[in-house]
Amino acid sequence: MTMAKLTESMTNVLEGDSMDQDVESPVAIHQPKLPKQARDDLPRHISRDRTKRKIQRYVRKDGKCNVHHGNVRETYRYLTDIFTTLVDLKWRFNLLIFVMVYTVTWLFFGMIWWLIAYIRGDMDHIEDPSWTPCVTNLNGFVSAFLFSIETETTIGYGYRVITDKCPEGIILLLIQSVLGSIVNAFMVGCMFVKISQPKKRAETLVFSTHAVISMRDGKLCLMFRVGDLRNSHIVEASIRAKLIKSKQTSEGEFIPLNQTDINVGYYTGDDRLFLVSPLIISHEINQQSPFWEISKAQLPKEELEIVVILEGMVEATGMTCQARSSYITSEILWGYRFTPVLTLEDGFYEVDYNSFHETYETSTPSLSAKELAELANRAELPLSWSVSSKLNQHAELETEEEEKNPEELTERNG
């Protein structure tokens, strides 16, 4: 009874909204907070009349993944891979850690040098020329800190030096030299990798702001354009595409953000690009395509996202680079083509990137690829009739004539 009343009240609210659209209903605002069972029990016409939800992107236009990891309990795994953790940090945190590691190391060993001098009594014999200190000219913590910096960075100004009468100082010198080399290798390597990361190279790999659907060689195709703004090329460039769409299996299992491959020339080798000038990537909508049954009228109703991934090696560094972008249903134009951007000049080809994102409308049927294939089969059906079928049709016509004129047939046969 409670579910029936809830369904009835929701129906009345939605009908009232359709009659008076200028009045906001407080019940409609709390509609997403309904229990799942109540939402499933609502009539289908109510779910169609609900306010359209904004499609949440899985991958943003700039290529960043819109996914946040929460409730990660095993945080110790980040420390086991400390090098990658430091490289993935933002620049301000990376620089802060870089400065702090060196400063703490210098302070730590400076404190030990000062403790050695203090325990041996070097501080009490600063002015005694007959006393052999562990480190000459070390008269306080500041001078010990400076000596620590000179030792670890191998500067060696020559004013403060260690003597041979201090075995503990010699051992500490060896330890600081080894640990200083490890710290230098780790931190300099981390900074070098972060500076040479190919993420910024992906900024010069551009994707068209829209994808288009139109006819190409008599087949309905989904197309988008990619380009490289630099003169240095991407080596071994390849393109992939994924369809992100939630689905429910025949067993009733709901799979959110299910990923389906979109064929952009994997079997023919067209997915491997020679990206010297902008290229139009085409996906033929056939029976294996997830867009096989989607028409122009049905496309805006679909909640899907197309993620495109361009990969290759940077020619200058040899490191792998990846650029990403995505298209939602509002960014897929049905019945459009891309404006050409390549022109032949005096001895060279020129690319006009001002027209890179421009499209123009073209004559394209609004039917789905499946419906177009059915129409084509119907049009070809008379041409594929066999001789036996025509003989059977001729026999049926003769039978009809015999039934109509039995007397004339008897006289004709004598």
N, C-alpha and C positions, 0 to 999 in steps of 0.2 A: 504494500500500500504506500509506503514511503517513497519507493522508486517511481510508482505511477504518479503520485502527486508532484514529485520533483520534475518528472518529464512534462507533465501538463503545465506546470508553472513556467518552465523554460519555453515551451511552445507559445504560451500566451505572451511572454516577454518579447520573443523574436517577432511574432506577428505584430505586436504593438510597435516595435522598432521599424518594421517595414511600412506601417501606415503613417507614422510620424517620425521622420528621420532626424528632425531637429531636436528632439528630446532625448537625452541620454538616460538610460535606465540604470539604476544602481546595481540591479541584479546582473546586468550584462557585464559590468566591470569585474565582478567576482566570478565570472563564468569559468576561467581557467582553473579555479580552485576546486572544481567538482571532483568527486572521487572518480577513479578510472572506470569502475563498473557503471556509474551513472553516465559517463561520457559515451561508453560503448552501447548503452541501451537507448540513447537518443535516436530518433528517426533520422534517416539519411538526408531528408530535405532540410532538416535543421542544421546538420553539419555543413551542408553546402552554403547555407545562408550566413554562417558565422563570418566574423570580420577576418579578412585575409591577414595572415601572419607574414611578417617580414622574414624572408629567407635568411637564415644565419649562415654565413660563409664558413666553409671548412678551411679554405686557403684564401687569403686576401689578395687583392690585385697586385700588391707589391711583392707577393711570394711568401710572406710570412704565414705560418700555420696558426690558425686561430684556436689553439688547443692549450689548455692550462692543466698541468698535472697537480692534483691535490691529494692529500692524505697519503703522502709517500712516507711510510714508516721506516724503511731501510735506508736512511740517509747516509749510513756509513759507506754505502757503495760509491758515493761521490768522492769520498776521501781516498778510497782504494785506487781511483783513477784521478789523482790530484792534478796531473798535468793537463788532461782534457778539461777538468773543471776550471782551472785557471784560464785556459785559452777561451773558454766559452763565457767567461765573465765580461761584464761591460768594461769599457776602457777606464772609467774613473776608479772602479774597484781594482782593476788590474794594476794600474799605476800606483795606487795606494799600497797594495800588497808588495809591489816591487820595491818601493821606498822603505816600507816597514821591515822587510826581510833583511835588507842590508843594514839598516839602522840598528835593529835589535842584535844582529850578529856582531857589529862593531862594539856596541855597548856591553854585550855579554863578555867578549874576550877582553875588552878594556878593563872591566871589573876584575877579571881573573889576574891580569897583569898587575893591577894595583894591589890585589890581595897578596900576590907573591912578594912584591916589594915591601909591603907592610909587615908581613910575617917574618921576612928575612931581616928586617930592621933597616932597610935602605933609606927610609924616611928620616931616621934619626942620625944618619951619617951623610947628609947631603953635602955639607961643606968639608967633610973629612977626605983629604986627598989619598990617604992610605987605605981607604975602604973600597973594595971592589964590589959594586952593586950588580944586580942581575941585569938591569938595563940602565945604561948610562944616561944621565940627564932626565931621569924620570923622577919628578918631585911632587906628583899629585895625581888625582884622578883624571884631570884634563889632559895631562901629558901622556898618561896611560891610554886614554881613549885615542889620542892622535897616533900613538905608536901602534895601536890595534888597526887603525885605518891604513897606515903605511905598510904593515905586514900583510894584510889581506889583499890589498890592491897592488902590492909589489912596487910601491912608489920608491921608497928608500931614499929619503933626503940626506941621510948620513949623519944627522945630529944625534938621534937616539938609536943605539945599537945594542944588541944583546952580547953579553960577555960569555967566556967559556967556563966561568966559575959557577954557573947556574944551570945544573942539569934539569931541574923542573921547568925552567924557562925554555930550554932546548926542546923538551917534549911538547910543551904548549905551542911552540913555534911550528913544529911539524903538524900538530893537530889542526891548528888554525889555517895553515897553508893548504892542507888537504880539503878541509871542510869549505874553505873559501873558494877553491877551484870547483867543488861540487855545486855550491850556491851560484857561482857565476855561470856555469854551464846550464843549470836548470832555469834560472831566471832569464838569461840572455836567449836561450833556446825558446822559452815560452814567449818572450816578446817578439822574437823573429817570426815564429809561426803565426802569431796574432797579426803582425804587420803584413805578412805575405799571404794571408787568407784570401781566397778568390771570391769572397762575398761581394766585394766592391766591383769585381769584374762583371758580376751578374747585373749590376746596375745599367750597363750599356747593352744588355740583351733585352729587347723590347718585344712585347706582344700587343696585338691589336686590341683596342678597348672592347670591340664587339666580335662575336662569331656570327657567321652568316650561313643560311641554308638556301641553296639554289641548285639548278640543274647544271650538270657538267657531263658532257658526252652522253646525254640521254639518261643519266642516272642522278637521283637526288643525293646531294652531298652536303655534309657539314664541314665548314672551312673556317680557318683562322690564319692570321699572318704573324710571322716572326721575323725579326731582323737584328742585325749586329751593327752598332754605331761606330765601332772601332775599325781601324784598318788592319790591326793584327787579328788573325782569324782564330776561331775556335776549332781545335783539331778533334777529329773523330766525333763530331757533333751528332747527337741523336735526339729524337723527339718521342715522347710518350704522352698518352692521354688516359685519364681515369674518369669514370662517371661515378659521382658520389650521390647515392640515393638510398633512402631507407626502404626496406622491403620486408614482407612477411612470407615465410615459407609455407608450403602446403601442410606442414605439421602444426602450424600456428606459432612458430617461433618468430619473434620480431628482431630483425637485425638493423640497428641504427647505423646510418652512414655506411652502407654496404658499398664496396668498391668493385667496379666492373671495368675491365679493359675495353678501351675504344681503339679499334684497329686503324692506325694511321699509316699503314704500309709496312707492317712488320714482315709479312710473308713475301712481299715483293722487293724489300730493301729500300723502299721510299722513306722509311723512318730515319735513315742515315743521311745527313744533310751536308751539302757543301755550301756553308752559310757565308757566301761572299756578298750577296745582295739579298734583300728581303724575299722570303719564300712564303707561298700560300700552302698550308698543310691541309690536306683533304681527307675526309673520312667518308667512304661510300656507305650509304644507308642501305644495307641489304638484310637478308634474313637473320644473319648473325649479329646485326647491329641492335643495340638497345633502343634505338629510335625507329625501329621498323614499323611500329603501329602508331606512332605519334604524328598527328596532323597539325596544320597551322592553328586551327581552333583549339586543339587540345594542349598545345605547347605552353601557353601562359598558365594553365592550371597545374602543370607538373612542378613539383618541388624537387629540383635536381640541381646539381652543380658539376661542371666539367673542369677538371684540374689538368692543366697541361704542364709538362716538365721537359725542359731543354737541358741536356747534359753534354759535356765535352771537356777537353783539356785546354788550359790556357797556353797559348803558343809560347809566351815569354818565360813561364815558370814550369810548365809541365804538370801543374796541379789540376785536379778535377774541379770543374765549376758546374754549378747547377742553378738554373733560373726557373721560377715557377710563377704561374698566374692561374686565374680561374674565371669561369663564365657561369652566371646564373641565368635562369630563364628570361629575365628581363633584358639580358645582354646578348641574346641570340636573336638575330634579325632574320625573319623568314622572307625570302624573295629578294635578297640583296646580293651584290657582288662587291669585291674590293676594287677600288680605283687603281689603275696601273701607276707605278711609281718609277719605273725604269725607262729611261730614254737614251737613245744613241746620239752622242755628240761627236765632235770632230776628233776621232781617234780614241774615244773612251766611252764608257757607259756611266751615266749619272743617275743617282738615286735621289729622288725628291721626298724627303721624310716629312714634308708638310702634308702630303697626301697619304701618309702611311695608315692612318686610322679611318680615312674616308671611304664611304661605300656609296653605291648607287643602286636604285631599284631596277629589277629585271623581271621579266615574265616568268612566273613560277607557279605551278599548280599548288593549290592549298590542300590537296589530299596527302595522305600518308604514303610512304613508299610501298606499303603492303597493298593499299587500294590502287595505286598506280600500276603495280604488277598484275593485279586482277583484271584491271581494264585492258592492259596490253594482251593478256591471255585471251580475253573475250574477243578482242579485235582480230587476233590471229586464228581463232577457232575455225571459221569457214575454210581457210586455206589448208587446214590440217585434216580435213575430212578424208577418209579412206574410200577406196572404190567399193568395198563391200557395203559401207554405209549408204552410198548413193544407190546401189542395186537394191538394197532393202527399202529405201525410200521409193524407188520406182515400182517395186512389187506392191507396196501399200497403196499406191495410186491406182494400179490396175485392179486391185481388189475392190476399191471403192467404186470404180466404174462398173464392175460386174454386178455389184449390189444394186446400183442405180438402174441399169438397163439389162435385166436378165433375158427379156424376150429378144432384143436385138442380138445378143450374144448367141442365142440358140439358133436363129436363122442364119447367122454368119457361119456357124459350124455345120450347116446342112441338116 
